[in-house]
Amino acid sequence: MSRNTDKNIKKHNDKLHKEQAKAKQAAVTRKEKLKEIVKKFNESKE
């Protein structure tokens, strides 16, 4: 019997997409924090 059943494929894809979404969210969060830091730096420099 094959291990690549629909159930296992779906479970794997869900896990994969969850990890990808997590990584994407982390990248967005980092960019937002960097923007905030740059903004504060520019304000204090003036």
N, CA, C, O and CB atoms as a CASP TS submission, in Angstrom:
PFRMAT TS
TARGET T0000
AUTHOR 0000-0000-0000
METHOD Language model
MODEL 1
PARENT N/A
ATOM      1  N   MET     1       0.837  -1.188   0.000  1.00  0.00           N
ATOM      2  CA  MET     1       0.000   0.000   0.000  1.00  0.00           C
ATOM      3  C   MET     1       0.882   1.253   0.000  1.00  0.00           C
ATOM      4  O   MET     1       1.926   1.290   0.651  1.00  0.00           O
ATOM      5  CB  MET     1      -0.952  -0.002   1.222  1.00  0.00           C
ATOM      6  N   SER     2       0.459   2.242  -0.717  1.00  0.00           N
ATOM      7  CA  SER     2       1.242   3.460  -0.872  1.00  0.00           C
ATOM      8  C   SER     2       1.138   4.341   0.366  1.00  0.00           C
ATOM      9  O   SER     2       0.095   4.425   1.014  1.00  0.00           O
ATOM     10  CB  SER     2       0.785   4.232  -2.105  1.00  0.00           C
ATOM     11  N   ARG     3       2.234   4.981   0.664  1.00  0.00           N
ATOM     12  CA  ARG     3       2.217   5.928   1.783  1.00  0.00           C
ATOM     13  C   ARG     3       1.678   7.280   1.343  1.00  0.00           C
ATOM     14  O   ARG     3       1.241   8.080   2.171  1.00  0.00           O
ATOM     15  CB  ARG     3       3.622   6.091   2.371  1.00  0.00           C
ATOM     16  N   ASN     4       1.710   7.532   0.045  1.00  0.00           N
ATOM     17  CA  ASN     4       1.261   8.828  -0.467  1.00  0.00           C
ATOM     18  C   ASN     4      -0.252   8.852  -0.649  1.00  0.00           C
ATOM     19  O   ASN     4      -0.760   8.960  -1.765  1.00  0.00           O
ATOM     20  CB  ASN     4       1.954   9.147  -1.796  1.00  0.00           C
ATOM     21  N   THR     5      -0.941   8.750   0.450  1.00  0.00           N
ATOM     22  CA  THR     5      -2.403   8.822   0.407  1.00  0.00           C
ATOM     23  C   THR     5      -2.816  10.282   0.416  1.00  0.00           C
ATOM     24  O   THR     5      -2.031  11.157   0.782  1.00  0.00           O
ATOM     25  CB  THR     5      -3.047   8.055   1.606  1.00  0.00           C
ATOM     26  N   ASP     6      -4.048  10.541   0.011  1.00  0.00           N
ATOM     27  CA  ASP     6      -4.553  11.916  -0.007  1.00  0.00           C
ATOM     28  C   ASP     6      -4.466  12.558   1.375  1.00  0.00           C
ATOM     29  O   ASP     6      -4.153  13.741   1.505  1.00  0.00           O
ATOM     30  CB  ASP     6      -6.002  11.944  -0.504  1.00  0.00           C
ATOM     31  N   LYS     7      -4.743  11.770   2.388  1.00  0.00           N
ATOM     32  CA  LYS     7      -4.719  12.285   3.764  1.00  0.00           C
ATOM     33  C   LYS     7      -3.306  12.742   4.141  1.00  0.00           C
ATOM     34  O   LYS     7      -3.124  13.820   4.708  1.00  0.00           O
ATOM     35  CB  LYS     7      -5.216  11.203   4.759  1.00  0.00           C
ATOM     36  N   ASN     8      -2.311  11.912   3.820  1.00  0.00           N
ATOM     37  CA  ASN     8      -0.933  12.256   4.170  1.00  0.00           C
ATOM     38  C   ASN     8      -0.425  13.444   3.359  1.00  0.00           C
ATOM     39  O   ASN     8       0.291  14.300   3.878  1.00  0.00           O
ATOM     40  CB  ASN     8      -0.020  11.055   3.956  1.00  0.00           C
ATOM     41  N   ILE     9      -0.802  13.488   2.083  1.00  0.00           N
ATOM     42  CA  ILE     9      -0.387  14.607   1.235  1.00  0.00           C
ATOM     43  C   ILE     9      -0.988  15.906   1.762  1.00  0.00           C
ATOM     44  O   ILE     9      -0.304  16.927   1.831  1.00  0.00           O
ATOM     45  CB  ILE     9      -0.813  14.371  -0.237  1.00  0.00           C
ATOM     46  N   LYS    10      -2.263  15.866   2.133  1.00  0.00           N
ATOM     47  CA  LYS    10      -2.923  17.066   2.662  1.00  0.00           C
ATOM     48  C   LYS    10      -2.267  17.513   3.961  1.00  0.00           C
ATOM     49  O   LYS    10      -2.029  18.704   4.160  1.00  0.00           O
ATOM     50  CB  LYS    10      -4.423  16.804   2.892  1.00  0.00           C
ATOM     51  N   LYS    11      -1.976  16.572   4.839  1.00  0.00           N
ATOM     52  CA  LYS    11      -1.332  16.904   6.114  1.00  0.00           C
ATOM     53  C   LYS    11       0.027  17.563   5.867  1.00  0.00           C
ATOM     54  O   LYS    11       0.371  18.556   6.509  1.00  0.00           O
ATOM     55  CB  LYS    11      -1.163  15.631   6.988  1.00  0.00           C
ATOM     56  N   HIS    12       0.786  17.008   4.940  1.00  0.00           N
ATOM     57  CA  HIS    12       2.103  17.551   4.621  1.00  0.00           C
ATOM     58  C   HIS    12       1.978  18.963   4.040  1.00  0.00           C
ATOM     59  O   HIS    12       2.704  19.871   4.444  1.00  0.00           O
ATOM     60  CB  HIS    12       2.841  16.626   3.631  1.00  0.00           C
ATOM     61  N   ASN    13       1.056  19.141   3.092  1.00  0.00           N
ATOM     62  CA  ASN    13       0.883  20.450   2.463  1.00  0.00           C
ATOM     63  C   ASN    13       0.419  21.495   3.465  1.00  0.00           C
ATOM     64  O   ASN    13       0.874  22.638   3.427  1.00  0.00           O
ATOM     65  CB  ASN    13      -0.113  20.358   1.315  1.00  0.00           C
ATOM     66  N   ASP    14      -0.482  21.113   4.362  1.00  0.00           N
ATOM     67  CA  ASP    14      -0.950  22.051   5.387  1.00  0.00           C
ATOM     68  C   ASP    14       0.207  22.487   6.280  1.00  0.00           C
ATOM     69  O   ASP    14       0.345  23.666   6.607  1.00  0.00           O
ATOM     70  CB  ASP    14      -2.067  21.413   6.238  1.00  0.00           C
ATOM     71  N   LYS    15       1.022  21.535   6.662  1.00  0.00           N
ATOM     72  CA  LYS    15       2.176  21.832   7.510  1.00  0.00           C
ATOM     73  C   LYS    15       3.154  22.750   6.775  1.00  0.00           C
ATOM     74  O   LYS    15       3.676  23.709   7.343  1.00  0.00           O
ATOM     75  CB  LYS    15       2.883  20.527   7.942  1.00  0.00           C
ATOM     76  N   LEU    16       3.388  22.436   5.507  1.00  0.00           N
ATOM     77  CA  LEU    16       4.305  23.231   4.694  1.00  0.00           C
ATOM     78  C   LEU    16       3.797  24.657   4.537  1.00  0.00           C
ATOM     79  O   LEU    16       4.557  25.611   4.701  1.00  0.00           O
ATOM     80  CB  LEU    16       4.498  22.586   3.320  1.00  0.00           C
ATOM     81  N   HIS    17       2.522  24.804   4.221  1.00  0.00           N
ATOM     82  CA  HIS    17       1.958  26.138   4.027  1.00  0.00           C
ATOM     83  C   HIS    17       1.950  26.930   5.324  1.00  0.00           C
ATOM     84  O   HIS    17       2.131  28.148   5.313  1.00  0.00           O
ATOM     85  CB  HIS    17       0.545  26.041   3.470  1.00  0.00           C
ATOM     86  N   LYS    18       1.742  26.249   6.434  1.00  0.00           N
ATOM     87  CA  LYS    18       1.774  26.921   7.732  1.00  0.00           C
ATOM     88  C   LYS    18       3.175  27.474   8.004  1.00  0.00           C
ATOM     89  O   LYS    18       3.319  28.606   8.464  1.00  0.00           O
ATOM     90  CB  LYS    18       1.346  25.948   8.861  1.00  0.00           C
ATOM     91  N   GLU    19       4.192  26.685   7.723  1.00  0.00           N
ATOM     92  CA  GLU    19       5.572  27.135   7.914  1.00  0.00           C
ATOM     93  C   GLU    19       5.914  28.295   6.984  1.00  0.00           C
ATOM     94  O   GLU    19       6.583  29.245   7.390  1.00  0.00           O
ATOM     95  CB  GLU    19       6.545  25.978   7.683  1.00  0.00           C
ATOM     96  N   GLN    20       5.452  28.215   5.731  1.00  0.00           N
ATOM     97  CA  GLN    20       5.722  29.290   4.776  1.00  0.00           C
ATOM     98  C   GLN    20       5.035  30.582   5.218  1.00  0.00           C
ATOM     99  O   GLN    20       5.617  31.662   5.111  1.00  0.00           O
ATOM    100  CB  GLN    20       5.250  28.890   3.360  1.00  0.00           C
ATOM    101  N   ALA    21       3.820  30.477   5.707  1.00  0.00           N
ATOM    102  CA  ALA    21       3.090  31.651   6.174  1.00  0.00           C
ATOM    103  C   ALA    21       3.788  32.263   7.385  1.00  0.00           C
ATOM    104  O   ALA    21       3.861  33.484   7.523  1.00  0.00           O
ATOM    105  CB  ALA    21       1.636  31.280   6.523  1.00  0.00           C
ATOM    106  N   LYS    22       4.296  31.402   8.253  1.00  0.00           N
ATOM    107  CA  LYS    22       5.010  31.858   9.448  1.00  0.00           C
ATOM    108  C   LYS    22       6.270  32.632   9.044  1.00  0.00           C
ATOM    109  O   LYS    22       6.553  33.694   9.599  1.00  0.00           O
ATOM    110  CB  LYS    22       5.380  30.653  10.359  1.00  0.00           C
ATOM    111  N   ALA    23       7.016  32.104   8.085  1.00  0.00           N
ATOM    112  CA  ALA    23       8.240  32.754   7.618  1.00  0.00           C
ATOM    113  C   ALA    23       7.918  34.090   6.949  1.00  0.00           C
ATOM    114  O   ALA    23       8.623  35.079   7.146  1.00  0.00           O
ATOM    115  CB  ALA    23       9.000  31.837   6.639  1.00  0.00           C
ATOM    116  N   LYS    24       6.855  34.106   6.165  1.00  0.00           N
ATOM    117  CA  LYS    24       6.449  35.334   5.484  1.00  0.00           C
ATOM    118  C   LYS    24       6.050  36.394   6.505  1.00  0.00           C
ATOM    119  O   LYS    24       6.415  37.561   6.360  1.00  0.00           O
ATOM    120  CB  LYS    24       5.283  35.059   4.511  1.00  0.00           C
ATOM    121  N   GLN    25       5.311  36.003   7.523  1.00  0.00           N
ATOM    122  CA  GLN    25       4.881  36.932   8.567  1.00  0.00           C
ATOM    123  C   GLN    25       6.089  37.474   9.332  1.00  0.00           C
ATOM    124  O   GLN    25       6.128  38.655   9.677  1.00  0.00           O
ATOM    125  CB  GLN    25       3.900  36.239   9.536  1.00  0.00           C
ATOM    126  N   ALA    26       7.068  36.618   9.594  1.00  0.00           N
ATOM    127  CA  ALA    26       8.278  37.053  10.298  1.00  0.00           C
ATOM    128  C   ALA    26       9.026  38.096   9.473  1.00  0.00           C
ATOM    129  O   ALA    26       9.536  39.074  10.020  1.00  0.00           O
ATOM    130  CB  ALA    26       9.197  35.849  10.598  1.00  0.00           C
ATOM    131  N   ALA    27       9.092  37.887   8.160  1.00  0.00           N
ATOM    132  CA  ALA    27       9.776  38.832   7.282  1.00  0.00           C
ATOM    133  C   ALA    27       9.056  40.184   7.285  1.00  0.00           C
ATOM    134  O   ALA    27       9.703  41.230   7.323  1.00  0.00           O
ATOM    135  CB  ALA    27       9.859  38.270   5.847  1.00  0.00           C
ATOM    136  N   VAL    28       7.730  40.164   7.247  1.00  0.00           N
ATOM    137  CA  VAL    28       6.945  41.397   7.269  1.00  0.00           C
ATOM    138  C   VAL    28       7.166  42.133   8.581  1.00  0.00           C
ATOM    139  O   VAL    28       7.333  43.353   8.593  1.00  0.00           O
ATOM    140  CB  VAL    28       5.447  41.096   7.068  1.00  0.00           C
ATOM    141  N   THR    29       7.167  41.408   9.668  1.00  0.00           N
ATOM    142  CA  THR    29       7.380  42.004  10.986  1.00  0.00           C
ATOM    143  C   THR    29       8.760  42.658  11.075  1.00  0.00           C
ATOM    144  O   THR    29       8.900  43.764  11.597  1.00  0.00           O
ATOM    145  CB  THR    29       7.226  40.941  12.084  1.00  0.00           C
ATOM    146  N   ARG    30       9.786  41.954  10.554  1.00  0.00           N
ATOM    147  CA  ARG    30      11.137  42.520  10.559  1.00  0.00           C
ATOM    148  C   ARG    30      11.200  43.813   9.761  1.00  0.00           C
ATOM    149  O   ARG    30      11.826  44.780  10.196  1.00  0.00           O
ATOM    150  CB  ARG    30      12.137  41.513   9.995  1.00  0.00           C
ATOM    151  N   LYS    31      10.556  43.839   8.594  1.00  0.00           N
ATOM    152  CA  LYS    31      10.566  45.049   7.766  1.00  0.00           C
ATOM    153  C   LYS    31       9.885  46.204   8.478  1.00  0.00           C
ATOM    154  O   LYS    31      10.362  47.337   8.421  1.00  0.00           O
ATOM    155  CB  LYS    31       9.881  44.786   6.424  1.00  0.00           C
ATOM    156  N   GLU    32       8.766  45.927   9.152  1.00  0.00           N
ATOM    157  CA  GLU    32       8.056  46.980   9.878  1.00  0.00           C
ATOM    158  C   GLU    32       8.909  47.529  11.016  1.00  0.00           C
ATOM    159  O   GLU    32       8.963  48.740  11.226  1.00  0.00           O
ATOM    160  CB  GLU    32       6.724  46.451  10.425  1.00  0.00           C
ATOM    161  N   LYS    33       9.574  46.644  11.747  1.00  0.00           N
ATOM    162  CA  LYS    33      10.432  47.088  12.848  1.00  0.00           C
ATOM    163  C   LYS    33      11.594  47.917  12.319  1.00  0.00           C
ATOM    164  O   LYS    33      11.969  48.923  12.921  1.00  0.00           O
ATOM    165  CB  LYS    33      10.960  45.882  13.645  1.00  0.00           C
ATOM    166  N   LEU    34      12.166  47.491  11.191  1.00  0.00           N
ATOM    167  CA  LEU    34      13.277  48.230  10.593  1.00  0.00           C
ATOM    168  C   LEU    34      12.832  49.623  10.162  1.00  0.00           C
ATOM    169  O   LEU    34      13.556  50.597  10.367  1.00  0.00           O
ATOM    170  CB  LEU    34      13.848  47.462   9.393  1.00  0.00           C
ATOM    171  N   LYS    35      11.648  49.723   9.569  1.00  0.00           N
ATOM    172  CA  LYS    35      11.112  51.035   9.174  1.00  0.00           C
ATOM    173  C   LYS    35      10.978  51.939  10.390  1.00  0.00           C
ATOM    174  O   LYS    35      11.321  53.120  10.336  1.00  0.00           O
ATOM    175  CB  LYS    35       9.743  50.880   8.472  1.00  0.00           C
ATOM    176  N   GLU    36      10.479  51.383  11.480  1.00  0.00           N
ATOM    177  CA  GLU    36      10.283  52.154  12.709  1.00  0.00           C
ATOM    178  C   GLU    36      11.627  52.647  13.253  1.00  0.00           C
ATOM    179  O   GLU    36      11.757  53.795  13.678  1.00  0.00           O
ATOM    180  CB  GLU    36       9.555  51.300  13.773  1.00  0.00           C
ATOM    181  N   ILE    37      12.611  51.764  13.231  1.00  0.00           N
ATOM    182  CA  ILE    37      13.945  52.130  13.732  1.00  0.00           C
ATOM    183  C   ILE    37      14.541  53.239  12.873  1.00  0.00           C
ATOM    184  O   ILE    37      15.089  54.207  13.399  1.00  0.00           O
ATOM    185  CB  ILE    37      14.888  50.896  13.746  1.00  0.00           C
ATOM    186  N   VAL    38      14.436  53.101  11.558  1.00  0.00           N
ATOM    187  CA  VAL    38      14.977  54.107  10.638  1.00  0.00           C
ATOM    188  C   VAL    38      14.277  55.446  10.850  1.00  0.00           C
ATOM    189  O   VAL    38      14.912  56.500  10.849  1.00  0.00           O
ATOM    190  CB  VAL    38      14.821  53.646   9.169  1.00  0.00           C
ATOM    191  N   LYS    39      12.962  55.389  11.032  1.00  0.00           N
ATOM    192  CA  LYS    39      12.182  56.612  11.260  1.00  0.00           C
ATOM    193  C   LYS    39      12.651  57.317  12.534  1.00  0.00           C
ATOM    194  O   LYS    39      12.869  58.529  12.537  1.00  0.00           O
ATOM    195  CB  LYS    39      10.672  56.284  11.357  1.00  0.00           C
ATOM    196  N   LYS    40      12.803  56.554  13.607  1.00  0.00           N
ATOM    197  CA  LYS    40      13.264  57.152  14.887  1.00  0.00           C
ATOM    198  C   LYS    40      14.678  57.709  14.733  1.00  0.00           C
ATOM    199  O   LYS    40      14.980  58.779  15.262  1.00  0.00           O
ATOM    200  CB  LYS    40      13.232  56.096  16.041  1.00  0.00           C
ATOM    201  N   PHE    41      15.537  57.002  14.020  1.00  0.00           N
ATOM    202  CA  PHE    41      16.907  57.432  13.823  1.00  0.00           C
ATOM    203  C   PHE    41      16.933  58.764  13.066  1.00  0.00           C
ATOM    204  O   PHE    41      17.655  59.691  13.433  1.00  0.00           O
ATOM    205  CB  PHE    41      17.707  56.356  13.063  1.00  0.00           C
ATOM    206  N   ASN    42      16.131  58.834  12.007  1.00  0.00           N
ATOM    207  CA  ASN    42      16.095  60.054  11.207  1.00  0.00           C
ATOM    208  C   ASN    42      15.540  61.239  11.997  1.00  0.00           C
ATOM    209  O   ASN    42      16.000  62.368  11.825  1.00  0.00           O
ATOM    210  CB  ASN    42      15.261  59.831   9.956  1.00  0.00           C
ATOM    211  N   GLU    43      14.560  60.990  12.857  1.00  0.00           N
ATOM    212  CA  GLU    43      14.000  62.054  13.676  1.00  0.00           C
ATOM    213  C   GLU    43      15.029  62.559  14.695  1.00  0.00           C
ATOM    214  O   GLU    43      15.145  63.763  14.919  1.00  0.00           O
ATOM    215  CB  GLU    43      12.735  61.561  14.393  1.00  0.00           C
ATOM    216  N   SER    44      15.760  61.649  15.299  1.00  0.00           N
ATOM    217  CA  SER    44      16.740  62.050  16.314  1.00  0.00           C
ATOM    218  C   SER    44      17.956  62.722  15.688  1.00  0.00           C
ATOM    219  O   SER    44      18.632  63.520  16.338  1.00  0.00           O
ATOM    220  CB  SER    44      17.183  60.836  17.128  1.00  0.00           C
ATOM    221  N   LYS    45      18.229  62.406  14.445  1.00  0.00           N
ATOM    222  CA  LYS    45      19.385  62.990  13.757  1.00  0.00           C
ATOM    223  C   LYS    45      19.156  64.463  13.419  1.00  0.00           C
ATOM    224  O   LYS    45      20.112  65.237  13.357  1.00  0.00           O
ATOM    225  CB  LYS    45      19.691  62.205  12.480  1.00  0.00           C
ATOM    226  N   GLU    46      17.910  64.854  13.201  1.00  0.00           N
ATOM    227  CA  GLU    46      17.609  66.221  12.810  1.00  0.00           C
ATOM    228  C   GLU    46      17.703  67.201  13.969  1.00  0.00           C
ATOM    229  O   GLU    46      17.474  68.397  13.787  1.00  0.00           O
ATOM    230  CB  GLU    46      16.241  66.286  12.209  1.00  0.00           C
TER
END
